[in-house]
């Protein structure tokens, strides 16, 4: 799906807020639901900001609400391998070139020392597991074609690909998965976690149901480009990435009948709004949400605090308006934890809901 960005005329420098290193969470909090939750005005009749925890989310919900989650599972995509000469190499799998294919798009390091075809091993006494192929999109793009000679290497040796701003090792890889992540084939998994969902627990979800809300699911396979800062000077110059999504018909029907649709995470917003804009419940989306975007489905957004200059930040502004700047300033002043393992906020849509096409 191709969409033309809506011109805002605002340079990307306007989204380059000051994020101190000390505000970037290096480890997730325990228990998950103890993460802090900044509640924006208008979420449940409140006129001012409130400070709660994710365990309090059910108190913000009402009968008729539908809470929608992205139940994608993160691929153990980072492979630490060796060349036949003994030199080390790293392969970060992105996605297969076609469904079920053994050929993947990937990032490899050190790229200049891995010409095509280079064979890589996870055991020097066993056959090779990966063959590095040709570059994709030019040298500056960084992507390469690789062939998985032994797909079992992913489950055997792969690591979940934590973002580069997280420097501490993760003791339990499942902590970078949501509690409702659904097992899927390798090629249908994500390169990164739907981070807002990391705070939810079975008890919190059950309490949401007790409050009268329905829990619905969808799947959007998150790519690494989701979290990369925009390098263009303006939002209009940015080329949005493509991601695969699937929205069950039951989820879309529940959203259509809902009093309010509460999306857990920006990826959930992107999947729902893509399906609403096109009528296609499955496919790939290049939906670029920024500026005066016509939201058709989502009423409330639960989301973490995002990197400066990121497309996620543009989506948040499109949803709740310029209020995000005050909310982020409040979060920094009150020592909220930012980014993937950080705290969250919940905000209401600032504009009207547009009709379905």
Order of alpha helices (4+ residues) and beta strands (2+ residues): beta-beta-beta-beta-beta-beta-beta-beta-beta-alpha-alpha-beta-beta-alpha-beta-alpha-beta-beta-alpha-alpha-beta
